[in-house]
C-alpha cells in the first residue's frame, strides 16, 4: 500500500506520516511547496505521478477569524482543493480520507452531534469545510470523512502552546467557559486514521479524544499538569468577541466508530499529559 499525505508541515499531517513510517507503510508527505491543491492541473499531475492507493488529506485553511475576510482563498483551499484531489482519486481508483471539523455544525444545544445530524456552519471556515465534505461525497464512494475538533500536536501552534506561553508570562488568564467540546491529540488520531485506511469501512466519522470540557477547563488542566500556578477566570463568550462566531456546542458522538468496530481515542486529560511530556522532550 502506498499513501500520499497532504499538509505534512501541519500538526496532523506530521503525525500521520510518523505513524505510517512506524508501521512500515510506504508514504509521501507533501505540502504547498510540492504542489498547490487549488491548482487542478498541478494536483492531477502530482498524484498521477505518485499513484497512491489512498490520499489522507490533512491540509486546510484553518485560520477561523481570517477566513471571514479571506473567503475566496478559504473556499479555494477548503472547497476546491478537496474536490481536485477527489477527482483524481476517482480516476486512479484510490481511497481518500478527508479531515473535517466540528464547525460544520451550528453548535447549538448540549447534545453530542451524530454524523448524520443536520449541518449549519456559522462562518466561512465551517461552510468551506462542509463544501469539501460535499465534494468528496459527490465524487467518491471510497472515502472516509473524519470530523475532529480542538486539535493539538507537536508540529504547530495550538491552544495548549498558547496557554503555556501565557502561563509563564501572567499570573492569571481569562478563558471562555461556555463553549464545550473535545480536545484532539494528533498523535492519538493518527493511528486511528491509519487503521481506517487499510479497511473498506467507508463513511463519515467523528474522532476526538474522549470526554468534554470548556476552553477554561482545558486551560486549567494544562496549568495543573504543567505545574503552573496561573489562575483561570471563567468568562462568557460575550466577553471575548472574535471576528468569526464560535460554536457553543462542539460535542460529537462516537457512535460511528462503535458501529464500524474502531477504537475510541483515550481521555483528553490522558492525551494532554502525554503531549506535555512530548513537547518537553
N, C-alpha and C positions, 0 to 999 in steps of 0.2 A: 504493500500500500504506500502511496505517495501523497503527501498533503501539503498544500500551499496555505500559509497563514499570513493574512494581511494585518497591518498595524503592529509589527514586531517591536517597534520602538515604544509602544504603549504598555500599560500595566498588564492587560490580559494577554495580548499577543506575545509578550516576552515570556510569560509563564506557560503558555500553551506550547511554544517551541521548546522550552526547557523540559516540559513533561513528555513531549513526543520523542525528544532525544533520549530521555531516561528510559523510554520503552523501546528504544532502537527502531522507531518508525521513521522512515525516510520523510524528511520535511524540508521546506524552504520558507523562511520568514522574510517578508518583504514590507516595504513602507513606501512613502511618496517618492523617494529617490529612485526606486526601481521602476515604478510605473504609476500613473495617475488614474485612479479608479473612475474619475469623472470623464476620462477620455476613452470613449468606447473602442476606438481602433487600437489604442495602446494596451488596453485591458485585454482585448481579444488576442492580440499578438503575443503578449507575455504568457497568458495562461495556456494558450495552444502550444507554445514553445515548450513549456514545462510539463504539460499534460498530467495534472494531478488527478487522483481518484476522488479527492474532496478538497474544497476550499473552506477553511474556517475564517470567516470574515469578521475580524475584531476591530478594524479601523472605523472611525466615525468622527463626525464633528460633534464634540461634547461640551463646548462652551455654552452653557444654557442661557446665560444672560446676553452674551454677544450674539447669539443666534437670532435674537429679536431684531437686531439691527442689520444682520447679515443673512437674511432669509434665503436669498438666491444661492449663496455659497453653501449654506447649510443644506438646502434642498439638493444641490448637485452632489454633495458628499454622501448624505444620508438616504437620499431617494434614488438619484440616477446611478450612483456608484454600485449599490447592491443589484440594481436592475442590469447593469452592464455585466457584472460578474455572473449573475444568474443566467443571463442569456448564453454566455459561453459555456457554463456548466451544463446547460441543456444540450448544447451542440456536441459536447465531448462525453456526455452521459456521466458527469461527475456529481457527487453529493455536495451539498452546501450547508454549512452551519452559519446562520445569521444571528449576531448578538443584538438583541433589542433591549428594551428598557421598561421600567415601571411607569415612565412618563407617557406611555400610550394610553393610560387610563386617566379618568377625570380626577381621581384622588379624593373622592367623597366617601362618607360613611366610615364604618370601623370594621368592615368585614374584610376577609382575605380574598382578593380577586382571583377568580378561576380563569383558566386560559381562554375560555370562550365568552367571558363576560363582555358586555359592550365597551368598546373603546371610546375615548373622548379626550384627546390631548388638550392641555391648557395653553400651550405655546408652540413656538416654532420648532424647538428641539423635538418634542414629543410627536408633533404632527409629521415631521420629516422622517423620523424613525419608523412611524407607522406606514408611511409611504414605502419605505424599504421593505417592511414586512409584506405588504400587499403585492409588491413587485415579485418577491421571491415566491409567494404562494401562487401568483398568476402564471409564472413561467415554469415552475418546477413541481415535481411530485416527490423527488428525493431530497427533502430539505428538513432541517431542524431549525426552528426559531426558538431562541433561548432568551427569555427576558430576565434581566438582572437589575440590581439597584445598589446604590451607596457603595461603589467599588473602591477597594484599596488594595494596593500591591506594591512591590518593591520598586518597580521601574517607572516612576512617575509621581506627579503631585496628587494629593488627596486630602481628605478631611483629617485623617489621623496625623499626617505630617504637619498640617497647619496647626492643629491643636498642640502638638509637641513643641512647635516653634513659639506659639503664643504662651504656652505654659512656662517656658524659660524666660519670657520677656515680661509677663504680667502676673500679678497676684490673684486676679480674678478675670473671668470672661463671661460674656452674656451670650447664651445659645438658645435657639428656638426649641420649644418643648411640645409644640402642638402638631409637628409633622412626624408621623410614625412610619417606620419601615424596617428593613433588614440589611445590615451591612453584608458585603460580599467580598471575601478574600480571594484574590485571583489565583493564589496557589492552591486553594481548595476547589475552585471552579474548573481549573484547567484539567485535572484528572477526570472529572465528570464529562467534559466535552470530548476527551479522548476515548472514554468508554462509549459515548454515543456514536462516534464516528465509525466504529467498527461494527455497528449494528445497522439494521434497516428499520428501526423503530422511529420512523419519521413523524413529525408533527410539531406542535408548539409546547414549550415547557417554561416553567418558572424555576429558576435556580438561584437561591441566595443562601447564606448561612442561616441556620435555624434560630428562631426567636425574633421578637420585635422589640424596638426601642425607639425613643425620640432622639433627635440630634443631641439634646442636652444630656440625656442618659449615656449616650455613646461617648460624649466628651468626658463625662465624669469617670467612666470606666477606663478611658485612655489615661487620665491623670492618675487614677488609683494604681493601675498596673505599671505605669512608668515611675511611680514613686514621687509624683509631684504633689505639692500642697495647694495648687491653684484652685480657687473656689469657683464653682459654676453657678451662675444665676440663670434660672429658667425664665425665658421670656416668650410671649406670643409672637407669631409671625408678623402681626401688625406692627410690632416694634422694630422689625428688621426688614424693611421694604427692599425688594430686589426688582430688577428690570423685568424678569420673567416670573410668572406665577409658579409656585411650587405646589405639588400635590400634598394635601394634609395626610392622606392615607395611601401609603405605598406597600401595604401588606399584600403578599401574593401567596396563594395556595400552592402546595407542592403535590396536590393530588395527581397531576400529570406524571410526575416522577414515579409515584407509587404504582400507578396503573401500568407503566412501562417496565417496572422492575428495576429502576435506577435508585441508587443510594442517595439519601439526603446528605447535605453538607453538614459539618459539625456546627455546634452552637457558636454564635458570633463572638461571645466572650472568649471562648477557647481559641478561636481563629485570631482574635486580636492579640492574645497573649503570645501566640506563636509568631505573629507578624512583628511584634515589637522586638522579639529576640532576633528575627531575621534581619531587620534593618540595623540593629546594634552591631551585628557581625559585619 
